[in-house]
Amino acid sequence: MEELFSIFWRVLFYYFFLLIAIRVMGKREVGELTLLDFIVSIMIAEFAVKGIEERNIIIGTFPIVVLACTQIILAYVSLKSNRMRDLLDGVPSLIIENGKVNETEMRKQRYNFDDLLLQLRQHDITDFSRVAYAVLEPSGDLSVIEIETTAGDVVFPFPFIIDGEVQKKHLNHIGKSRDWLVKELMKRGYTDLKKIAVCSGSRNGHLIIDEKH
């Protein structure tokens, strides 16, 4: 009976302890499970189980605290560095563009046609020609933008500017240059790129801009 009571309070303790730890790490831990989040979740579960089995609470709680602190630090660094964010979270992949499947990118991501068709069906799409862009997110989800819902002026799914930094590879993909972007921004009264938090747009010059506050 004493052993059962001991297990009961340890399970109860780790329940609330893990709840607090996950809250501290942020909502993205639950909302979007990236590869890094998946690894952290498995490790936390293992340490929690070990902590419940052992009578010494420090054995279970200390590794979880270390993981939580590491995750918070990496999340902060990712906010400040695009390269670190890409390294930790991964980079989205363009699978379909203007109704054409990018088989090279699919092979690179080890993503087969069965997976693609399944996720397109989940978006109620069976016709590739209806898809302007299909992006495979780092979490494994497929984001789909249909041509018929964008009135012909399709906004490119990747941003041109993030935290004041021009994303040249995204501009190159749509056949535009940094100079083109600067001119388009100046037409709208934006002269300092560093003051722009995020900027997306289309090939036709339609831009969606949000300034830093």
C-alpha positions as CSV (number, residue, x, y, z in Angstrom):
1,M,0.0,0.0,0.0
2,E,2.8,2.3,0.9
3,E,4.5,1.6,-2.5
4,L,1.3,2.4,-4.4
5,F,0.9,5.7,-2.5
6,S,4.5,6.5,-3.4
7,I,3.9,5.9,-7.1
8,F,0.7,7.9,-7.0
9,W,2.3,11.1,-5.6
10,R,5.2,10.8,-8.0
11,V,2.9,10.4,-11.0
12,L,0.9,13.4,-9.8
13,F,4.0,15.4,-9.2
14,Y,5.4,14.7,-12.8
15,Y,2.0,15.5,-14.3
16,F,2.0,19.0,-13.0
17,F,5.8,19.4,-13.4
18,L,5.6,18.5,-17.1
19,L,2.6,20.7,-17.6
20,I,4.5,23.7,-16.3
21,A,7.7,22.7,-18.3
22,I,5.8,22.5,-21.6
23,R,4.0,25.8,-20.8
24,V,7.3,27.5,-20.2
25,M,8.8,26.2,-23.5
26,G,5.9,27.8,-25.4
27,K,2.7,26.8,-27.2
28,R,4.6,25.8,-30.4
29,E,5.7,22.7,-28.6
30,V,2.2,21.4,-28.9
31,G,0.9,23.4,-31.9
32,E,3.6,22.3,-34.4
33,L,5.7,19.3,-33.8
34,T,9.0,19.8,-35.7
35,L,11.8,17.2,-35.8
36,L,13.5,19.0,-32.9
37,D,10.3,19.1,-30.9
38,F,9.7,15.4,-31.5
39,I,13.1,14.5,-30.2
40,V,12.6,16.7,-27.1
41,S,9.2,15.2,-26.4
42,I,10.6,11.7,-26.5
43,M,13.5,12.6,-24.2
44,I,11.1,14.3,-21.7
45,A,8.9,11.2,-21.7
46,E,11.8,8.9,-21.0
47,F,13.1,11.1,-18.2
48,A,9.6,11.4,-16.7
49,V,9.2,7.6,-16.7
50,K,12.6,7.1,-15.1
51,G,11.8,9.7,-12.5
52,I,8.5,7.9,-11.6
53,E,10.4,4.6,-11.2
54,E,13.2,6.1,-9.1
55,R,12.6,7.5,-5.6
56,N,15.0,10.3,-6.1
57,I,13.0,13.2,-7.7
58,I,16.2,15.0,-8.8
59,I,17.1,12.1,-11.2
60,G,13.9,12.8,-13.1
61,T,13.4,16.5,-12.8
62,F,17.0,17.8,-13.5
63,P,17.3,16.4,-17.1
64,I,13.9,17.8,-17.9
65,V,14.9,21.3,-16.6
66,V,18.0,21.1,-18.7
67,L,16.0,20.2,-21.8
68,A,13.5,23.0,-21.1
69,C,16.2,25.6,-20.7
70,T,18.0,24.4,-23.8
71,Q,14.8,24.6,-25.8
72,I,14.1,28.1,-24.6
73,I,17.6,29.3,-25.4
74,L,17.5,27.7,-28.9
75,A,14.1,29.3,-29.5
76,Y,15.5,32.7,-28.5
77,V,18.5,32.3,-30.8
78,S,16.2,31.2,-33.6
79,L,14.3,34.4,-33.3
80,K,17.5,36.4,-33.9
81,S,19.0,34.2,-36.6
82,N,17.4,33.0,-39.8
83,R,20.2,30.5,-40.4
84,M,19.8,29.0,-36.9
85,R,16.1,28.8,-37.4
86,D,16.5,27.0,-40.7
87,L,19.0,24.6,-39.1
88,L,16.9,23.8,-36.1
89,D,13.4,23.8,-37.6
90,G,14.1,22.9,-41.2
91,V,13.2,24.6,-44.4
92,P,9.9,24.3,-46.3
93,S,10.0,22.6,-49.7
94,L,8.1,23.6,-52.8
95,I,6.5,20.4,-54.1
96,I,4.1,21.8,-56.7
97,E,4.3,25.1,-58.5
98,N,1.7,26.2,-61.1
99,G,0.3,22.7,-61.4
100,K,3.7,21.0,-62.0
101,V,5.1,18.5,-59.5
102,N,8.8,19.1,-58.5
103,E,10.0,15.5,-58.5
104,T,13.6,16.5,-57.8
105,E,12.5,18.1,-54.5
106,M,10.3,15.1,-53.7
107,R,13.2,12.7,-54.1
108,K,15.4,15.0,-52.0
109,Q,12.9,15.0,-49.2
110,R,12.1,11.2,-49.6
111,Y,8.5,12.2,-50.2
112,N,6.6,9.9,-52.5
113,F,3.5,10.3,-54.7
114,D,1.3,8.3,-52.3
115,D,2.1,10.8,-49.6
116,L,1.4,13.7,-52.0
117,L,-1.9,12.3,-53.2
118,L,-3.0,11.6,-49.7
119,Q,-2.4,15.1,-48.4
120,L,-3.9,16.7,-51.5
121,R,-7.1,14.6,-50.9
122,Q,-7.2,15.9,-47.4
123,H,-7.4,19.4,-49.0
124,D,-10.2,18.0,-51.3
125,I,-7.9,18.4,-54.3
126,T,-7.5,15.7,-57.0
127,D,-6.4,17.9,-59.9
128,F,-2.8,19.1,-59.9
129,S,-3.6,21.9,-62.3
130,R,-5.7,23.6,-59.6
131,V,-2.7,24.0,-57.4
132,A,-0.7,27.2,-57.6
133,Y,1.7,26.2,-54.8
134,A,2.0,23.2,-52.5
135,V,4.6,23.5,-49.8
136,L,5.9,20.6,-47.6
137,E,6.4,22.2,-44.2
138,P,9.1,21.1,-41.8
139,S,6.4,19.5,-39.6
140,G,5.4,17.2,-42.5
141,D,2.1,19.0,-43.3
142,L,1.3,20.1,-46.9
143,S,0.2,23.7,-47.3
144,V,-1.8,24.1,-50.5
145,I,-2.7,27.4,-52.4
146,E,-5.3,27.0,-55.1
147,I,-5.1,29.0,-58.3
148,E,-8.9,29.5,-58.5
149,T,-9.1,31.2,-55.1
150,T,-6.4,33.8,-55.8
151,A,-7.9,35.7,-58.8
152,G,-4.9,34.9,-60.9
153,D,-2.4,37.0,-58.8
154,V,-0.9,34.3,-56.7
155,V,1.1,35.4,-53.7
156,F,4.4,33.5,-53.5
157,P,4.3,31.2,-50.4
158,F,7.8,32.2,-49.2
159,P,8.6,35.8,-47.9
160,F,10.9,38.2,-49.7
161,I,12.0,39.9,-46.4
162,I,12.3,38.4,-42.9
163,D,13.4,40.6,-40.0
164,G,14.8,43.2,-42.3
165,E,16.9,40.6,-44.3
166,V,16.2,40.1,-48.0
167,Q,15.7,36.5,-49.0
168,K,17.5,36.4,-52.3
169,K,16.8,32.8,-53.0
170,H,13.1,33.4,-52.9
171,L,13.4,36.4,-55.2
172,N,15.5,34.4,-57.6
173,H,13.0,31.7,-57.7
174,I,10.3,34.0,-59.2
175,G,12.8,35.7,-61.5
176,K,13.1,39.0,-59.5
177,S,16.1,40.8,-58.0
178,R,16.8,42.7,-54.9
179,D,16.8,45.9,-56.9
180,W,13.3,45.1,-58.1
181,L,12.1,44.6,-54.6
182,V,13.8,47.9,-53.3
183,K,12.1,49.9,-56.2
184,E,8.7,48.4,-55.4
185,L,9.1,49.2,-51.7
186,M,10.2,52.8,-52.5
187,K,7.1,53.3,-54.5
188,R,5.1,52.5,-51.4
189,G,7.2,54.8,-49.2
190,Y,9.5,52.2,-47.6
191,T,13.1,53.3,-47.7
192,D,14.7,51.3,-44.9
193,L,14.5,47.5,-45.3
194,K,15.7,47.0,-41.7
195,K,12.4,48.4,-40.5
196,I,10.3,45.7,-42.3
197,A,9.4,42.7,-40.2
198,V,8.1,40.6,-43.1
199,C,7.3,41.1,-46.8
200,S,5.6,38.7,-49.1
201,G,4.1,39.2,-52.6
202,S,3.6,38.0,-56.1
203,R,5.4,38.2,-59.4
204,N,3.1,41.0,-60.5
205,G,4.4,43.4,-57.8
206,H,1.6,42.9,-55.3
207,L,3.3,43.2,-51.9
208,I,2.1,42.4,-48.4
209,I,4.2,44.4,-45.9
210,D,4.4,44.4,-42.1
211,E,6.7,46.9,-40.3
212,K,8.5,46.3,-37.1
213,H,6.9,47.8,-34.0
